[in-house]
């Protein structure tokens, strides 16, 4: 890919694994060849598996040393009892330590089949010609038995849950997670609009939307927490998923501010929006900001391809194409009803990270 001046990457999250390549149009055959080989021809040599095991375990330890990431992992595991969304994407240490080459290869052969994949080509290509090339590279790959889909339904939460972490660190973090609707649920876009009013508008591109800060200066929680000096940062995340996931609000407390004081103000604001909803002005601003973020979500062939493939995986590619009109159609009453149904005390999980003083060894290593 790099020989063609291109770039490549990939990631795994809770609903899918995604690979992306972007290069000049004369590289299309090379890219299709690579993906066909990835789907059907990987060897998983034991030496390579052992080498990668070391890399991933190191990555897991790195995440555990990031208080914000660690708290998010523990919060999610506490919010979910039954659904596999409770497991972190990277897995648990014991799984990584004991997974064999045959375990890995078995997973590969079960899931990496053409009838369990979505292939997207975006760019300066002729559609019929591109489909012909795809057939040449992928046509001989035999479909497999479709993997069983997740049937577990997370039971309704019946009371507030809490998790508190105390480790060495330099900042205190607070997170509030609420069970939230899946992308296909009619309440999804009202919750997206609600979050835009509370913490600033984000896009719907898992690959690129969460780099950089959203427009927040008039967002309710920014004014209540950051402008009043209780927090140095506040953010919200409501992500498009196949099954119901979480709406999570994350707060970084300012130095010396106790987490109970931060939590009190946060919950007061959430209770207020549950009772009163948002204003006409907030609705209009949220929609305008979301409309702009959706444009940025599709500012390259890479992002367009990602969006089509991602949403086809969790629901339908039509879902992202219809997003602008779905957001435009959201009403004040829908936002109010969504807030009332989601932001209830019995539906939330609260997470605290309280930093302990750094040890002399930690200070020396940082220096």
Legacy VTK file of the C-alpha trace (Angstrom):
# vtk DataFile Version 3.0
C-alpha trace
ASCII
DATASET POLYDATA
POINTS 367 float
0.000 0.000 0.000
2.773 2.416 0.912
4.446 1.734 -2.445
1.372 3.389 -3.974
1.656 6.378 -1.630
-1.217 5.069 0.443
-2.045 4.358 4.069
-3.614 1.448 5.916
-4.943 0.684 9.353
-7.431 -1.406 11.272
-9.219 -1.734 14.571
-11.565 -3.964 16.540
-14.425 -2.715 18.669
-17.487 -4.329 20.230
-19.450 -5.050 17.033
-16.853 -5.639 14.317
-13.278 -5.691 13.087
-12.456 -3.168 10.367
-9.540 -2.840 7.947
-9.017 0.295 5.865
-6.694 1.062 2.961
-6.495 4.279 0.984
-4.291 4.686 -2.083
-4.320 5.830 -5.695
-6.887 4.174 -7.927
-4.232 2.085 -9.719
-3.697 0.295 -6.367
-7.209 -1.168 -6.273
-6.085 -4.619 -7.414
-3.329 -4.648 -4.797
-5.773 -3.677 -2.049
-8.326 -6.295 -3.121
-5.580 -8.932 -3.284
-4.445 -8.093 0.263
-7.982 -8.295 1.669
-8.746 -11.565 -0.145
-5.513 -13.022 1.254
-6.404 -11.742 4.712
-9.815 -13.390 4.473
-8.733 -16.785 3.146
-4.979 -17.287 3.249
-3.581 -16.363 6.665
-1.290 -18.960 8.284
-1.082 -17.845 11.943
2.377 -19.284 12.479
2.904 -20.135 16.166
5.963 -17.878 16.404
3.967 -14.925 15.068
1.149 -15.635 17.534
3.580 -15.641 20.467
5.191 -12.411 19.312
1.810 -10.710 18.974
0.664 -12.050 22.337
3.515 -10.114 23.979
2.560 -6.932 22.116
-1.118 -7.139 23.082
-0.408 -7.930 26.737
1.868 -4.891 26.823
-0.925 -2.815 25.292
-3.355 -4.113 27.929
-0.975 -3.125 30.741
-0.609 0.315 29.152
-4.377 0.774 29.232
-4.503 -0.240 32.877
-1.993 2.509 33.626
-4.310 5.112 32.075
-6.807 6.019 34.844
-9.472 7.287 32.454
-9.299 4.163 30.281
-9.177 1.853 33.294
-12.223 3.509 34.850
-14.130 3.246 31.575
-13.361 -0.482 31.383
-14.457 -1.142 34.960
-17.542 1.053 34.574
-18.691 -0.882 31.501
-18.096 -4.222 33.210
-20.177 -3.003 36.157
-23.017 -1.601 34.029
-23.499 -4.883 32.139
-24.273 -8.188 33.855
-25.132 -10.475 30.952
-24.414 -8.993 27.529
-20.906 -9.518 26.106
-20.516 -5.744 25.721
-19.263 -5.996 29.310
-15.937 -7.394 28.050
-13.221 -4.963 26.917
-12.271 -5.259 23.262
-8.697 -6.174 24.132
-9.918 -8.984 26.394
-8.868 -10.014 29.865
-5.291 -10.840 30.792
-5.995 -14.523 31.508
-7.516 -14.943 28.033
-4.494 -13.400 26.357
-2.104 -15.512 28.405
-3.839 -18.837 27.705
-5.140 -18.390 24.139
-3.507 -20.951 21.834
-2.637 -20.669 18.177
-5.450 -23.132 17.418
-7.937 -20.995 19.392
-6.938 -18.001 17.324
-7.021 -19.849 14.023
-10.407 -21.348 14.859
-11.819 -17.873 15.466
-10.292 -16.691 12.175
-11.818 -19.515 10.147
-15.217 -19.088 11.831
-15.596 -15.346 11.280
-13.422 -14.435 8.275
-15.788 -15.706 5.605
-17.312 -13.689 2.752
-20.902 -14.079 3.958
-19.893 -12.474 7.277
-18.095 -9.504 5.710
-18.888 -6.159 4.114
-16.547 -4.879 1.389
-16.720 -1.189 0.495
-14.926 0.551 -2.395
-15.132 4.341 -2.616
-13.270 6.567 -5.072
-12.647 7.335 -8.720
-13.636 3.906 -10.043
-16.165 2.518 -12.461
-18.657 0.475 -10.446
-19.017 -2.389 -12.938
-15.257 -2.644 -13.407
-14.691 -2.600 -9.647
-17.289 -5.357 -9.130
-15.518 -7.446 -11.779
-12.207 -7.066 -9.967
-13.850 -7.970 -6.671
-15.270 -11.124 -8.249
-11.828 -12.124 -9.548
-10.227 -11.795 -6.120
-13.028 -13.020 -3.861
-15.196 -15.211 -6.084
-13.380 -18.452 -5.305
-13.527 -17.978 -1.518
-16.156 -20.331 -0.178
-18.766 -19.047 2.277
-18.805 -20.568 5.720
-21.474 -21.318 8.266
-22.643 -17.969 9.577
-21.459 -17.464 13.167
-24.245 -17.431 15.722
-25.384 -13.949 16.614
-25.603 -12.583 20.126
-28.989 -13.492 21.591
-28.413 -12.338 25.152
-30.548 -9.350 26.132
-29.217 -7.291 29.025
-31.849 -7.291 31.785
-33.196 -3.913 32.811
-31.110 -2.338 35.540
-33.135 -1.982 38.748
-30.864 0.176 40.858
-27.856 2.449 40.750
-24.492 0.685 40.583
-21.119 2.067 41.650
-17.462 1.326 41.158
-14.642 3.162 42.921
-10.968 2.818 41.997
-8.097 4.100 44.091
-4.677 3.958 42.499
-1.641 6.152 42.044
-2.451 9.072 39.806
-2.477 12.811 39.372
-6.146 13.548 38.571
-9.583 12.459 39.773
-12.164 11.190 37.284
-15.925 10.746 37.459
-18.041 8.836 34.960
-21.786 8.343 34.786
-23.032 5.660 32.392
-26.673 5.099 31.439
-28.014 2.173 29.431
-28.872 3.699 26.070
-30.710 2.580 22.919
-29.116 0.822 19.964
-28.701 2.655 16.668
-31.899 1.143 15.255
-34.004 2.371 18.207
-36.164 5.466 17.492
-34.750 7.065 20.662
-31.166 6.948 19.394
-31.137 10.279 17.562
-33.030 12.138 20.323
-30.282 10.949 22.711
-27.632 12.172 20.262
-29.306 15.590 20.209
-29.585 15.583 24.003
-25.867 14.862 24.357
-25.038 17.672 21.919
-26.926 20.090 24.164
-25.288 18.715 27.316
-21.641 18.204 26.246
-21.296 19.440 22.647
-21.959 17.800 19.289
-19.938 14.818 18.122
-20.183 13.012 14.819
-21.164 9.393 14.260
-17.847 8.221 12.817
-16.202 5.897 15.325
-13.005 6.113 13.291
-12.519 9.881 13.243
-15.205 11.824 15.110
-13.673 11.679 18.566
-10.386 13.362 17.803
-10.446 16.960 18.973
-12.888 18.657 21.289
-16.528 19.252 20.352
-17.983 22.782 20.419
-18.796 23.162 24.104
-18.831 26.791 25.193
-22.638 26.869 25.493
-23.112 23.210 26.430
-24.884 22.785 29.761
-22.384 20.561 31.525
-19.429 22.625 30.335
-20.983 25.718 31.880
-21.990 23.915 35.072
-18.687 22.139 35.672
-15.812 23.676 33.708
-16.772 27.346 33.852
-17.395 27.036 37.595
-13.941 25.541 38.135
-15.129 22.115 39.281
-13.757 20.278 36.241
-11.036 20.744 33.679
-12.886 18.666 31.070
-16.290 17.101 30.469
-17.350 14.922 27.575
-20.184 12.665 26.519
-20.328 9.591 24.296
-23.401 7.998 22.767
-22.164 5.575 20.132
-23.990 3.768 17.315
-24.101 0.057 18.188
-26.022 -3.047 17.106
-27.360 -3.732 20.607
-28.198 -1.276 23.396
-24.978 0.130 24.856
-24.211 3.130 27.101
-24.479 6.884 27.164
-21.417 7.856 29.197
-20.521 11.268 30.612
-16.883 11.658 31.659
-15.568 14.414 33.931
-12.004 15.288 34.953
-12.074 17.089 38.293
-9.852 20.089 38.869
-7.004 19.681 41.317
-8.320 19.661 44.860
-12.005 19.396 43.936
-13.621 16.429 45.741
-15.515 14.013 43.528
-18.715 14.217 45.651
-18.948 17.930 44.810
-18.513 17.203 41.091
-21.064 14.385 41.191
-23.629 16.529 42.995
-23.570 19.223 40.304
-23.522 16.674 37.471
-26.548 14.803 38.772
-28.408 18.050 39.481
-28.008 19.063 35.829
-29.073 15.635 34.590
-32.114 15.645 36.867
-33.026 19.118 35.624
-32.906 18.144 31.952
-34.961 15.034 32.756
-37.646 17.230 34.330
-37.576 20.187 31.970
-36.014 19.013 28.702
-34.014 21.439 26.556
-34.997 24.779 25.029
-35.873 25.656 21.433
-32.544 27.483 21.142
-30.593 24.488 22.451
-32.395 22.187 20.028
-31.610 24.430 17.054
-27.950 24.803 18.052
-27.530 21.058 18.639
-28.994 20.233 15.236
-26.792 22.789 13.461
-23.650 21.506 15.163
-24.543 17.881 14.470
-25.223 18.682 10.829
-21.735 20.170 10.546
-20.139 17.183 12.290
-21.850 14.793 9.856
-20.265 16.706 6.982
-16.823 16.321 8.564
-17.554 12.614 9.070
-17.522 12.266 5.272
-14.635 14.558 4.362
-12.525 11.857 2.659
-12.930 8.650 0.693
-11.601 6.795 3.738
-14.284 8.211 6.018
-17.068 7.632 3.497
-16.017 3.993 3.066
-15.750 3.550 6.812
-19.224 4.939 7.433
-20.885 2.757 4.809
-19.185 -0.399 6.052
-19.632 0.360 9.752
-23.360 1.048 9.562
-24.004 -1.854 7.193
-22.451 -4.045 9.897
-24.553 -2.799 12.824
-27.816 -2.082 10.992
-27.825 -0.866 7.381
-25.796 1.540 5.294
-29.056 3.430 4.772
-28.872 4.371 8.444
-25.963 6.755 7.992
-27.361 8.108 4.719
-30.587 8.975 6.532
-28.861 10.450 9.599
-29.106 14.132 8.544
-32.876 13.896 7.988
-33.335 11.846 11.169
-31.553 14.502 13.231
-33.466 17.313 11.548
-36.755 15.603 12.455
-36.006 15.290 16.200
-38.504 17.259 18.307
-38.291 18.822 21.754
-40.777 16.291 23.047
-38.700 13.372 21.738
-35.583 14.735 23.475
-37.556 15.210 26.678
-39.001 11.697 26.569
-35.595 10.187 25.805
-34.045 12.050 28.736
-36.797 10.861 31.062
-36.393 7.232 29.983
-32.587 7.097 30.011
-31.341 9.508 32.704
-33.020 7.786 35.630
-31.163 6.950 38.866
-31.978 3.240 38.579
-30.479 3.160 35.056
-27.098 4.638 35.918
-23.695 3.376 36.951
-21.352 5.837 38.669
-17.588 5.395 38.531
-14.922 7.214 40.537
-11.171 7.224 40.150
-9.543 8.732 43.218
-5.777 9.235 42.840
-3.388 8.081 45.518
-0.093 9.943 45.986
2.622 8.848 43.591
5.295 6.634 45.107
8.947 7.706 45.054
9.623 5.001 42.425
6.860 6.375 40.172
8.200 9.925 40.472
11.725 8.733 39.643
10.493 6.814 36.570
8.619 9.877 35.296
11.706 12.038 35.705
LINES 1 368
367 0 1 2 3 4 5 6 7 8 9 10 11 12 13 14 15 16 17 18 19 20 21 22 23 24 25 26 27 28 29 30 31 32 33 34 35 36 37 38 39 40 41 42 43 44 45 46 47 48 49 50 51 52 53 54 55 56 57 58 59 60 61 62 63 64 65 66 67 68 69 70 71 72 73 74 75 76 77 78 79 80 81 82 83 84 85 86 87 88 89 90 91 92 93 94 95 96 97 98 99 100 101 102 103 104 105 106 107 108 109 110 111 112 113 114 115 116 117 118 119 120 121 122 123 124 125 126 127 128 129 130 131 132 133 134 135 136 137 138 139 140 141 142 143 144 145 146 147 148 149 150 151 152 153 154 155 156 157 158 159 160 161 162 163 164 165 166 167 168 169 170 171 172 173 174 175 176 177 178 179 180 181 182 183 184 185 186 187 188 189 190 191 192 193 194 195 196 197 198 199 200 201 202 203 204 205 206 207 208 209 210 211 212 213 214 215 216 217 218 219 220 221 222 223 224 225 226 227 228 229 230 231 232 233 234 235 236 237 238 239 240 241 242 243 244 245 246 247 248 249 250 251 252 253 254 255 256 257 258 259 260 261 262 263 264 265 266 267 268 269 270 271 272 273 274 275 276 277 278 279 280 281 282 283 284 285 286 287 288 289 290 291 292 293 294 295 296 297 298 299 300 301 302 303 304 305 306 307 308 309 310 311 312 313 314 315 316 317 318 319 320 321 322 323 324 325 326 327 328 329 330 331 332 333 334 335 336 337 338 339 340 341 342 343 344 345 346 347 348 349 350 351 352 353 354 355 356 357 358 359 360 361 362 363 364 365 366
